[in-house]
Amino acid sequence: MTVVKQAYTYNVPPRDGRYQMKLIFISGLPGVGKLTVAKELSALTGYKLFHNHLVVDLLLSVFPFGSPQFVELRESIWLSVFDQAGPAGLPGLIFTFAAENTVRQSFVTKVQEAVAANSGTIFFVELVCDERELQQRMDTLSRRQHTKLTSWAKYQELKAAGAFSAPRLPEPSVTVDTGKFDPKSAALQIVKECGLKELEENTASEQH
């Protein structure tokens, strides 16, 4: 199932007509396949992949999860990358994100402002799958390579407590059920519904 809705773009017209960066903001519950789909999307489009857990893992080496220092620095690093990616001339950037309540609601607004300030466009992409599929995916080697949630019991406990209900994100441009699409097919759906160019098209555009 692919549900397509009107895109939220949060952009302003470019003054110089240059190609403006697209931020593909991929969200979903733990285990839904965000990184796997993001890697396929990166391969298809040539867009750089910014995996949120790289920042999380870095900061956990120094600060406890959810501490004021951790929260402040995590959002600061994320936003600094978005702020610099546009002026650096990147045509697109893919960001993976799992909503959880130590991320402040103001972060979402600041992402929109950072991209809009550089005449960019954001596509909010939501990945979903049913609970049985999530349970099978929760404890895998790839998830253990980062400090990701791997306990199904802990996931259920956190979900019941509302840990994944904030921050609220805008209505997604596209929702893809990763239980019904393999990762490459899911990435192709995102390319199609968000009107992205595949790698060959991007290369041809740069040469001209």
C-alpha positions as CSV (number, residue, x, y, z in Angstrom):
1,M,0.0,0.0,0.0
2,T,1.3,3.4,-0.9
3,V,-0.7,6.4,0.3
4,V,0.1,9.6,-1.5
5,K,-0.9,13.0,-0.1
6,Q,-0.2,16.6,-1.0
7,A,3.5,17.4,-0.4
8,Y,4.5,19.8,2.3
9,T,7.4,21.8,0.8
10,Y,8.3,24.7,3.1
11,N,10.3,26.5,0.4
12,V,10.8,30.0,-0.9
13,P,11.6,30.8,-4.6
14,P,15.4,30.7,-5.4
15,R,16.8,34.1,-6.3
16,D,19.4,32.8,-8.8
17,G,17.5,29.9,-10.4
18,R,20.1,27.3,-9.2
19,Y,19.0,23.7,-8.4
20,Q,17.9,23.8,-4.8
21,M,18.4,21.0,-2.2
22,K,15.7,18.5,-1.5
23,L,15.6,17.0,2.0
24,I,14.0,13.6,2.2
25,F,13.0,13.3,5.8
26,I,12.3,9.6,6.4
27,S,10.5,8.7,9.6
28,G,8.9,5.6,11.2
29,L,8.9,3.4,14.3
30,P,12.0,1.5,15.3
31,G,12.5,-1.5,13.1
32,V,10.4,-0.3,10.2
33,G,13.4,-0.2,7.8
34,K,14.3,3.5,7.6
35,L,18.0,3.0,7.1
36,T,17.6,0.1,4.7
37,V,15.2,2.0,2.5
38,A,17.3,5.2,2.8
39,K,20.4,3.3,1.5
40,E,18.4,2.1,-1.5
41,L,17.1,5.7,-2.1
42,S,20.6,7.0,-1.9
43,A,21.8,4.5,-4.5
44,L,18.9,5.4,-6.8
45,T,19.3,9.2,-6.5
46,G,22.9,9.8,-5.6
47,Y,21.7,11.9,-2.6
48,K,23.9,11.8,0.5
49,L,22.6,9.8,3.4
50,F,22.6,11.3,6.9
51,H,21.7,8.5,9.4
52,N,20.5,10.0,12.7
53,H,22.1,7.3,14.7
54,L,25.6,8.4,13.7
55,V,25.0,11.4,15.9
56,V,23.3,9.5,18.6
57,D,26.1,7.0,18.9
58,L,28.7,9.7,18.9
59,L,27.0,11.6,21.8
60,L,26.3,8.4,23.8
61,S,30.0,7.9,24.1
62,V,30.1,11.0,26.4
63,F,26.6,11.8,27.6
64,P,23.6,9.7,28.9
65,F,20.7,9.4,26.6
66,G,18.1,12.1,27.2
67,S,20.4,14.3,29.3
68,P,20.2,18.0,28.6
69,Q,23.7,18.0,27.0
70,F,22.7,15.0,24.8
71,V,19.4,16.6,23.7
72,E,21.0,20.0,23.0
73,L,24.0,18.7,21.0
74,R,22.0,16.1,19.1
75,E,19.6,18.7,17.7
76,S,22.4,21.2,17.2
77,I,24.5,18.7,15.1
78,W,21.4,17.6,13.0
79,L,20.4,21.2,12.3
80,S,24.0,22.3,11.5
81,V,24.2,19.7,8.8
82,F,20.8,20.8,7.3
83,D,21.9,24.4,7.5
84,Q,25.2,23.8,5.6
85,A,24.0,21.2,3.1
86,G,22.2,23.7,0.9
87,P,25.0,26.2,0.5
88,A,27.4,23.3,-0.1
89,G,25.5,22.6,-3.3
90,L,24.0,19.2,-2.5
91,P,21.1,18.5,-4.8
92,G,19.5,16.3,-2.1
93,L,20.0,14.9,1.4
94,I,18.3,11.8,3.0
95,F,17.7,11.9,6.7
96,T,16.4,9.1,8.9
97,F,14.4,9.9,12.0
98,A,12.5,8.0,14.7
99,A,10.2,10.2,16.7
100,E,10.7,9.8,20.4
101,N,9.9,12.2,23.2
102,T,13.4,13.4,24.1
103,V,13.3,15.3,20.7
104,R,11.8,18.7,21.2
105,Q,8.9,19.8,19.1
106,S,10.8,22.9,18.2
107,F,13.3,20.8,16.3
108,V,10.8,20.1,13.6
109,T,10.1,23.8,13.1
110,K,13.9,24.5,13.0
111,V,14.4,21.9,10.3
112,Q,11.8,23.5,8.2
113,E,13.3,27.0,8.8
114,A,16.9,25.8,8.0
115,V,15.9,24.2,4.7
116,A,13.6,27.1,3.7
117,A,16.3,29.6,4.4
118,N,18.4,28.1,1.6
119,S,15.4,27.9,-0.8
120,G,15.2,24.1,-0.3
121,T,12.3,21.7,-0.2
122,I,11.4,19.0,2.4
123,F,9.5,15.8,1.6
124,F,8.3,14.1,4.8
125,V,8.2,10.3,4.1
126,E,6.6,7.9,6.5
127,L,7.4,4.2,6.6
128,V,5.0,1.8,8.3
129,C,4.5,-1.9,8.7
130,D,2.4,-4.2,11.0
131,E,3.4,-5.2,14.5
132,R,4.2,-8.8,13.6
133,E,6.7,-7.6,11.0
134,L,8.2,-5.1,13.5
135,Q,8.7,-7.8,16.0
136,Q,10.6,-10.0,13.6
137,R,12.9,-7.1,12.6
138,M,13.6,-5.7,16.1
139,D,16.6,-7.7,17.1
140,T,19.0,-8.0,14.1
141,L,22.7,-7.8,13.7
142,S,22.4,-4.6,11.7
143,R,20.4,-2.9,14.5
144,R,23.0,-4.1,17.1
145,Q,25.7,-2.3,15.1
146,H,24.2,1.0,16.3
147,T,22.7,1.7,19.7
148,K,19.2,0.9,18.5
149,L,16.3,-0.6,20.4
150,T,16.5,-4.4,20.0
151,S,14.1,-5.6,22.8
152,W,10.5,-6.2,21.7
153,A,9.4,-6.1,25.4
154,K,11.0,-2.7,25.8
155,Y,9.5,-1.4,22.6
156,Q,6.0,-2.4,23.7
157,E,6.7,-0.7,27.1
158,L,7.9,2.5,25.5
159,K,5.1,2.6,23.0
160,A,2.4,2.1,25.7
161,A,4.0,5.0,27.6
162,G,3.7,7.3,24.5
163,A,7.5,7.5,23.9
164,F,7.1,7.5,20.1
165,S,4.2,10.0,19.9
166,A,6.3,13.1,19.9
167,P,7.5,15.2,18.3
168,R,4.6,15.6,15.9
169,L,5.6,15.7,12.2
170,P,3.7,17.3,9.3
171,E,1.4,15.2,7.2
172,P,3.7,13.0,5.1
173,S,4.1,13.5,1.3
174,V,4.0,9.7,0.9
175,T,3.5,6.7,3.2
176,V,5.0,3.4,2.2
177,D,4.2,0.0,3.9
178,T,7.6,-1.8,4.1
179,G,5.9,-5.0,4.9
180,K,4.5,-5.0,1.4
181,F,7.4,-3.6,-0.6
182,D,11.0,-4.7,-0.5
183,P,13.5,-1.9,0.2
184,K,14.3,-1.1,-3.4
185,S,10.7,-1.1,-4.4
186,A,9.9,1.2,-1.4
187,A,12.7,3.5,-2.5
188,L,11.3,3.6,-6.1
189,Q,7.9,4.5,-4.7
190,I,9.5,7.5,-2.9
191,V,11.3,8.6,-6.0
192,K,8.1,8.4,-8.0
193,E,5.7,10.1,-5.6
194,C,8.2,12.9,-4.6
195,G,9.2,13.5,-8.2
196,L,12.9,12.9,-7.6
197,K,15.4,12.3,-10.3
198,E,17.3,9.0,-10.4
199,L,21.1,9.0,-10.5
200,E,21.4,8.8,-14.3
201,E,19.2,11.9,-14.6
202,N,21.1,13.8,-11.9
203,T,24.4,13.1,-13.6
204,A,23.1,14.2,-17.0
205,S,21.7,17.4,-15.5
206,E,25.1,18.2,-13.9
207,Q,26.9,17.7,-17.2
208,H,24.6,20.2,-18.9
